């Protein structure tokens, strides 16, 4: 999985505790091949402008992570780049963790804990 975030040392998605294999890179450093090859791409919404300057192709498995819960402009911006969902950072980690494990085939999930938190439906406001 590829996490695109320009915030050095930040964990915008809240995945430090998630055992899914991932590559965390700022917008200028990921390659087009890494972007296309990743089973899932999480884009920190604060990196959106720099990401669009890269002119990356639309692909399945692109999820925008919103840090500012009051930013309603994220939905049209996410649709413009073909994102399949928008999640608010830290709001519904169970859905995101299940989606990550499904995309990567990771066998190290704590399934009982993830499934006990609720359904695997996307969080409200997702595309």
Backbone as JSON, one array per atom type, in Angstrom:
{
  "sequence": "XXXXXXXXXXXXXXXXXXXXXXXXXXXXXXXXXXXXXXXXXXXXXXXXXXXXXXXXXXXXXXXXXXXXXXXXXXXXXXXXXXXXXXXXXXXXXXXXXXXXXXXXXXXXXXXXXXXXXXXXXXXXXXX",
  "N": [[0.84, -1.16, 0.0], [0.43, 2.26, -0.69], [1.08, 5.26, 0.89], [0.49, 8.57, 0.53], [1.78, 11.49, 1.58], [2.68, 14.73, 2.46], [3.42, 15.67, 4.89], [6.02, 15.58, 6.93], [7.03, 12.92, 8.92], [4.52, 12.65, 10.01], [1.48, 10.88, 10.82], [-0.95, 10.72, 9.04], [-3.08, 9.12, 8.46], [-3.44, 7.42, 10.56], [-2.2, 4.9, 10.89], [-0.07, 3.74, 12.19], [-0.18, 1.63, 14.01], [-1.17, -0.42, 12.52], [-0.58, -3.51, 10.96], [-0.18, -3.71, 8.19], [1.73, -3.98, 5.24], [3.39, -1.12, 4.04], [4.23, 1.8, 2.11], [5.4, 4.88, 2.79], [5.41, 7.97, 1.38], [6.39, 11.29, 0.34], [4.68, 13.55, -1.9], [6.4, 14.39, -4.15], [8.18, 12.24, -4.37], [7.23, 9.61, -4.94], [7.05, 7.08, -7.45], [5.61, 6.74, -10.76], [5.27, 4.08, -11.37], [5.24, 2.89, -8.8], [2.89, 4.02, -7.85], [0.97, 2.93, -9.62], [1.34, 0.19, -9.19], [0.75, -0.3, -6.51], [-1.54, -1.92, -4.32], [-3.42, -0.44, -3.0], [-3.98, 3.02, -2.55], [-3.48, 5.66, -0.39], [-4.25, 8.95, 0.0], [-3.24, 11.79, 1.57], [-5.27, 14.45, 2.19], [-4.25, 17.01, 2.47], [-2.14, 17.0, 0.79], [-3.15, 17.17, -1.68], [-3.05, 19.24, -3.73], [-0.35, 19.22, -4.62], [-0.28, 16.6, -5.48], [-2.08, 16.6, -7.66], [-0.62, 18.08, -9.48], [1.15, 16.22, -10.41], [-0.2, 14.78, -12.31], [-1.3, 12.13, -12.3], [-2.67, 9.02, -13.46], [-6.16, 8.04, -13.39], [-7.16, 5.54, -11.11], [-8.26, 2.41, -9.69], [-8.88, 1.91, -6.19], [-7.98, 4.2, -4.87], [-7.94, 6.24, -2.12], [-8.97, 9.06, -0.38], [-7.77, 10.76, 2.41], [-9.1, 12.7, 4.85], [-8.11, 15.32, 6.83], [-9.18, 17.61, 8.04], [-12.2, 17.81, 9.36], [-14.24, 19.59, 8.77], [-14.09, 20.36, 6.13], [-15.77, 20.62, 3.37], [-15.17, 20.75, 0.72], [-13.66, 18.67, -0.09], [-14.96, 16.48, -1.26], [-15.82, 17.03, -4.04], [-13.23, 17.42, -5.03], [-12.03, 14.94, -4.56], [-13.61, 13.34, -6.21], [-12.83, 14.39, -8.66], [-10.29, 13.33, -9.05], [-10.82, 10.7, -9.2], [-11.15, 9.17, -6.87], [-12.13, 6.44, -4.8], [-13.23, 6.59, -2.31], [-13.71, 8.73, 0.55], [-12.27, 9.24, 3.6], [-12.38, 10.25, 6.98], [-9.66, 11.21, 8.9], [-8.78, 9.03, 11.43], [-11.44, 8.59, 12.11], [-13.0, 6.28, 11.39], [-11.45, 3.74, 11.89], [-11.71, 0.94, 11.78], [-13.14, 0.23, 9.4], [-11.33, 1.19, 7.47], [-8.98, -0.25, 8.09], [-9.85, -2.88, 7.56], [-10.33, -2.63, 4.82], [-7.74, -2.12, 3.92], [-6.43, -4.5, 4.63], [-7.85, -6.28, 3.05], [-7.17, -5.38, 0.47], [-4.42, -5.79, 0.39], [-4.04, -8.41, 1.07], [-3.04, -9.1, 3.48], [-2.24, -11.16, 6.19], [-2.11, -10.7, 8.86], [-3.97, -9.43, 10.38], [-5.94, -8.38, 13.15], [-8.59, -9.77, 13.25], [-10.87, -10.33, 14.84], [-11.02, -8.15, 16.61], [-11.29, -6.04, 14.78], [-13.68, -6.66, 13.4], [-15.49, -6.65, 15.48], [-15.96, -4.04, 16.01], [-17.87, -3.01, 14.32], [-19.91, -2.82, 11.29], [-18.64, -3.56, 7.97], [-19.19, -1.66, 6.14], [-18.65, 1.27, 4.12], [-17.58, 4.31, 5.7], [-19.87, 6.98, 6.66], [-20.46, 9.4, 4.13], [-18.65, 8.54, 2.29], [-17.58, 7.83, -1.07]],
  "CA": [[0.0, 0.0, 0.0], [1.18, 3.51, -0.79], [0.51, 6.4, 1.61], [1.08, 9.8, 0.0], [1.59, 12.6, 2.52], [3.82, 15.63, 2.48], [3.73, 16.0, 6.27], [7.15, 14.76, 7.38], [6.91, 12.28, 10.22], [3.13, 12.57, 10.46], [0.72, 9.67, 10.52], [-2.23, 11.34, 8.75], [-4.13, 8.13, 8.32], [-3.55, 6.7, 11.82], [-1.89, 3.5, 10.6], [1.17, 3.26, 12.83], [-0.43, 0.37, 14.71], [-1.69, -1.4, 11.57], [0.54, -4.3, 10.45], [-0.2, -3.84, 6.74], [2.95, -3.44, 4.62], [3.09, 0.12, 3.34], [5.3, 2.7, 1.71], [4.99, 6.26, 3.07], [6.25, 8.86, 0.59], [5.82, 12.59, -0.01], [4.2, 13.63, -3.28], [7.4, 14.42, -5.22], [9.1, 11.1, -4.38], [6.74, 8.31, -5.4], [7.14, 6.94, -8.91], [4.37, 6.34, -11.42], [5.19, 2.62, -11.25], [4.8, 2.59, -7.44], [1.49, 4.42, -7.78], [0.16, 1.96, -10.36], [1.55, -1.15, -8.65], [0.22, -0.42, -5.15], [-2.91, -2.44, -4.29], [-4.27, 0.6, -2.44], [-3.26, 4.28, -2.37], [-4.13, 6.61, 0.52], [-3.75, 10.3, -0.25], [-3.51, 12.82, 2.58], [-5.92, 15.55, 1.47], [-3.4, 18.19, 2.51], [-1.18, 16.84, -0.3], [-3.94, 17.11, -2.92], [-2.58, 20.17, -4.77], [0.91, 18.7, -5.16], [-0.61, 15.35, -6.17], [-2.68, 16.89, -8.97], [0.45, 18.56, -10.37], [1.84, 15.04, -10.95], [-1.03, 14.26, -13.41], [-1.36, 10.68, -12.22], [-3.89, 8.51, -14.07], [-7.2, 7.52, -12.51], [-6.95, 4.13, -10.82], [-9.07, 1.91, -8.58], [-8.17, 1.78, -4.92], [-7.47, 5.48, -4.37], [-8.78, 6.74, -1.02], [-8.52, 10.35, 0.14], [-7.9, 10.86, 3.86], [-9.4, 14.08, 5.2], [-7.67, 15.69, 8.17], [-10.07, 18.65, 8.56], [-13.56, 17.29, 9.23], [-15.17, 20.63, 8.32], [-13.78, 20.73, 4.76], [-16.73, 19.99, 2.44], [-14.65, 20.81, -0.65], [-12.9, 17.45, -0.39], [-15.72, 15.52, -2.07], [-15.63, 17.26, -5.47], [-11.82, 17.22, -5.37], [-11.81, 13.48, -4.6], [-14.26, 12.84, -7.43], [-12.05, 14.85, -9.82], [-9.13, 12.46, -9.26], [-11.3, 9.32, -9.29], [-11.05, 8.45, -5.6], [-13.29, 5.58, -4.53], [-13.81, 6.92, -1.0], [-13.11, 9.76, 1.39], [-12.4, 8.9, 5.01], [-11.84, 11.26, 7.89], [-8.55, 10.65, 9.67], [-9.08, 8.55, 12.77], [-12.87, 8.49, 12.42], [-13.5, 4.92, 11.28], [-10.28, 2.92, 11.58], [-12.05, -0.46, 11.5], [-13.43, 0.09, 7.97], [-10.11, 1.41, 6.72], [-8.08, -1.39, 8.31], [-10.37, -4.03, 6.81], [-10.1, -2.35, 3.39], [-6.3, -2.29, 3.7], [-6.1, -5.92, 4.67], [-8.44, -6.9, 1.87], [-6.41, -4.97, -0.72], [-3.05, -6.27, 0.43], [-3.98, -9.83, 1.39], [-2.27, -9.24, 4.71], [-2.81, -12.19, 7.07], [-1.77, -10.39, 10.24], [-5.01, -8.59, 10.97], [-6.64, -8.82, 14.36], [-9.93, -9.77, 12.68], [-11.92, -10.27, 15.87], [-11.12, -6.77, 17.1], [-11.79, -5.18, 13.7], [-15.08, -6.97, 13.11], [-16.31, -6.35, 16.65], [-16.24, -2.59, 16.07], [-19.02, -2.61, 13.5], [-19.99, -3.36, 9.93], [-17.56, -3.19, 7.05], [-19.66, -0.68, 5.17], [-17.84, 2.49, 4.14], [-18.06, 5.34, 6.63], [-20.76, 7.95, 6.03], [-19.79, 10.42, 3.33], [-17.74, 7.93, 1.31], [-18.12, 7.7, -2.43]],
  "C": [[0.89, 1.23, 0.0], [0.41, 4.59, -0.04], [1.24, 7.64, 1.11], [0.74, 10.94, 0.96], [2.85, 13.43, 2.55], [4.19, 16.09, 3.89], [4.81, 15.08, 6.81], [6.92, 14.22, 8.79], [5.5, 12.16, 10.75], [2.54, 11.21, 10.13], [-0.72, 10.12, 10.23], [-3.39, 10.35, 8.71], [-4.37, 7.37, 9.62], [-3.24, 5.22, 11.66], [-0.63, 2.98, 11.29], [0.99, 1.9, 13.48], [-0.92, -0.74, 13.77], [-0.54, -2.17, 10.93], [0.56, -4.5, 8.93], [1.1, -3.28, 6.16], [2.62, -2.19, 3.81], [4.36, 0.9, 3.06], [4.78, 4.11, 1.91], [5.95, 7.19, 2.33], [5.58, 10.22, 0.41], [5.5, 12.62, -1.5], [5.31, 13.64, -4.33], [8.21, 13.12, -5.37], [8.53, 9.77, -4.85], [6.79, 8.27, -6.93], [5.78, 6.54, -9.47], [4.18, 4.84, -11.31], [4.72, 2.23, -9.84], [3.32, 2.92, -7.27], [0.58, 3.4, -8.46], [0.21, 0.57, -9.74], [0.91, -1.35, -7.27], [-1.21, -0.96, -5.17], [-3.91, -1.4, -3.77], [-3.41, 1.84, -2.25], [-4.1, 5.17, -1.46], [-3.46, 7.96, 0.32], [-4.19, 11.22, 0.87], [-4.07, 14.02, 1.83], [-5.08, 16.82, 1.46], [-2.33, 18.15, 1.42], [-1.86, 16.85, -1.67], [-3.37, 17.99, -4.03], [-1.3, 19.66, -5.42], [0.66, 17.4, -5.95], [-1.18, 15.63, -7.56], [-1.65, 17.42, -9.96], [1.22, 17.4, -11.01], [1.08, 14.42, -12.12], [-1.06, 12.74, -13.45], [-2.68, 10.2, -12.82], [-4.9, 8.05, -13.01], [-6.96, 6.02, -12.32], [-7.9, 3.69, -9.71], [-8.22, 1.85, -7.32], [-7.51, 3.04, -4.43], [-8.45, 6.01, -3.33], [-8.16, 8.03, -0.51], [-8.8, 10.37, 1.64], [-8.0, 12.33, 4.23], [-8.99, 14.36, 6.64], [-8.61, 16.68, 8.82], [-11.52, 18.23, 8.31], [-14.56, 18.32, 8.69], [-14.96, 21.04, 6.86], [-14.69, 19.98, 3.78], [-16.23, 20.01, 1.0], [-13.92, 19.54, -1.05], [-13.65, 16.52, -1.34], [-15.63, 15.8, -3.57], [-14.17, 17.07, -5.9], [-11.5, 15.74, -5.47], [-12.42, 12.88, -5.85], [-13.45, 13.22, -8.67], [-10.84, 13.96, -10.08], [-9.52, 10.98, -9.28], [-11.18, 8.52, -8.02], [-12.31, 7.61, -5.38], [-13.94, 5.88, -3.19], [-13.05, 8.09, -0.39], [-13.34, 9.31, 2.83], [-11.79, 10.02, 5.83], [-10.79, 10.58, 8.77], [-8.99, 10.27, 11.07], [-10.54, 8.31, 13.06], [-13.4, 7.06, 12.37], [-12.36, 3.97, 10.93], [-10.62, 1.48, 11.25], [-12.33, -0.66, 10.02], [-12.16, 0.22, 7.15], [-9.14, 0.24, 6.88], [-8.56, -2.63, 7.56], [-10.14, -3.84, 5.31], [-8.63, -2.54, 3.04], [-5.9, -3.76, 3.67], [-6.67, -6.66, 3.47], [-7.61, -6.61, 0.62], [-5.03, -5.6, -0.76], [-2.94, -7.77, 0.67], [-3.19, -10.12, 2.66], [-2.98, -10.22, 5.65], [-2.62, -11.87, 8.55], [-2.79, -9.49, 10.91], [-5.54, -9.21, 12.25], [-8.13, -8.77, 14.03], [-11.02, -9.63, 13.73], [-12.11, -8.84, 16.37], [-11.7, -5.85, 16.02], [-13.27, -5.41, 13.44], [-16.0, -6.64, 14.27], [-16.69, -4.88, 16.71], [-17.41, -2.17, 15.23], [-18.96, -3.2, 12.12], [-18.83, -2.89, 9.07], [-18.04, -2.27, 5.95], [-18.77, 0.55, 5.23], [-18.44, 3.48, 5.16], [-18.99, 6.3, 5.92], [-19.95, 9.01, 5.28], [-18.81, 9.87, 2.34], [-18.41, 7.87, -0.04], [-18.47, 6.27, -2.7]]
}
